[in-house]
Amino acid sequence: MNKKLKYAATAIAIIAGAIYLNNTNLLAEHHGGKSVLLAHRGMAQRFDERDLKNDTCTAARMLPPTHEYQENTISSMRASFAAGADIVELDVHPTTDGEFAVFHDWTLDCRTDGHGVTREHSMAYLKKLDIAHGYTADGGKTFPFRGKGIGQMPTLTEVLTTFPQARLLINVKSRDASEGEKLAAALAKLPAERRTQIMVYGGDEPVEAVRKRLPEIRTISRASIKSCLLGYIGYGWTGLLPKACSNAMVMVPINVAPWMWGWPDRFINRMKVANSEVFVLGSYRGGGFSSGIDTSEQFARLPQNFSGGIWTNEIEVIAPLVRR
């Protein structure tokens, strides 16, 4: 081997060693403490997730119920916190009378006895609906919760009042920038310290509006999480973070996590420096994120003593595993 090749090999070895030392998890500081648990939609009825489409009525394919709670309700959120959740996720829609309704679906026809687009109604009308009307686990033969959800759709104000100290994740369901402006205006009325306990995610345009108006609130959107993760995979080995990873809720599918330089502790530490918080979801399936870490088998895939966030639809299953 001539001198030039030797020098090149030495340089490559030095660079490789530097990259390793800068990114190995073995030398990263591990912050103790249990994982932060995020309950998606609170305590909710589960459904068959096979072959889901955007317009699939999930209430019509409910699995046999194991509890009485309906997603996005005050009682569901209260039960989630009692079960061990540190954060509860909820969905919002603006209403024609200036409120934000806490409800998942874009339309009312699947879950409720109402009809039409959720945001095209007043909160006064939405309060009259039975949000448990459409749930069935046997193809429509029986509806075990029908009549039990009347008046149970809360407003965002009710949630904030009921849980004045709790951490919340608000999902903006639209791509309407004006909705982000309205949400920012509502959250701006809260004390500054309270706003730091709230995160917002959803459509690119409304989330960007919230981010600009209230920079103290951690946010993420589909475009920004893609920019954050792909950018980090590309050059995170340098220790530099993409701008989209700053002051953010960084959602990482469990099958993508090993591609993150310094996973888990060094990655988590770098995000903390950028005032961001990391949450692991279920595996990425090609069309979007899966919903969460929902089984003991999925939980077992997390690094031992994992101290980041865990996104789950089964808080009653995952919380005992974390405590144990």
Salt bridges, closest charged atoms under 4 A:
ASP48 OD2 - ARG50 NH2 2.78
GLU49 OE2 - ARG46 NH2 2.68
GLU71 OE1 - ARG41 NH1 2.98
GLU71 OE2 - ARG111 NE 3.72
ASP86 OD2 - LYS34 NZ 3.09
GLU89 OE1 - HIS40 NE2 3.75
ASP91 OD1 - LYS173 NZ 3.85
ASP105 OD1 - HIS104 ND1 2.67
ASP105 OD2 - ARG111 NE 3.05
ASP109 OD2 - HIS115 ND1 2.90
GLU158 OE1 - LYS127 NZ 2.79
ASP176 OD2 - ARG119 NH2 3.02
GLU179 OE1 - ARG119 NH1 2.75
ASP204 OD2 - ARG175 NH2 3.75
GLU205 OE1 - ARG175 NE 2.56
GLU208 OE2 - ARG211 NH2 2.64
GLU208 OE2 - LYS212 NZ 3.93
GLU216 OE2 - ARG195 NE 2.44
ASP265 OD1 - HIS30 ND1 3.10
GLU277 OE1 - ARG167 NH2 2.61
GLU277 OE1 - ARG218 NH1 3.40
ASP294 OD2 - ARG46 NH2 3.81
GLU314 OE2 - ARG46 NH1 2.91
